Amino acid sequence: SMTPTVSITETTFYVMGGDYAHYKNNDELQNNLGQLPSNNQEWLIHLGASRRQAGNDCSINMYQDFTNLVSKSSSVPVYAIPGEQDYASCPNPDQAFQYWLNEIGKWDASTKYVVKRQKGRIENFAFVFRK
């Protein structure tokens, strides 16, 4: 009789969350993200709280700064989901959510995977990694 063989392919990815307040005036986070090994590691997911320590700063500049710091520094593709502090605690949560969608929620637009968004909850996403 023939014994079936199982092929296991390892997948490695990174997960991070939180804001950039204590990194803003130095290059530590950018250097760390830029040095992520990308040989077998496929992507990084940011779990939100990008503006946890930003106080009332819900300006588009805050979201752009975060994008410049995280997504543009990483050696691997970055995907993000919003945390409650990313927009809900802002004086104008609807405007802040739009800023989040436009600046952080679109990080995946230039990645190698085709990302699908959930209707009615565009911040939720999925992609097929291996078939």
Protein Blocks (a to p, Z undefined) as FASTA:
>chain_A
ZZdddddddddddddeddfklmmmpcklmmmmmmpcfklpmbdcdebjklmmnojalcfk
lmmmmmmmmmmmpcbdcdddddfklmmmpmblmlmmmmmmmmmmmmmmmmcbdcdddehi
lmbccddfbZZ
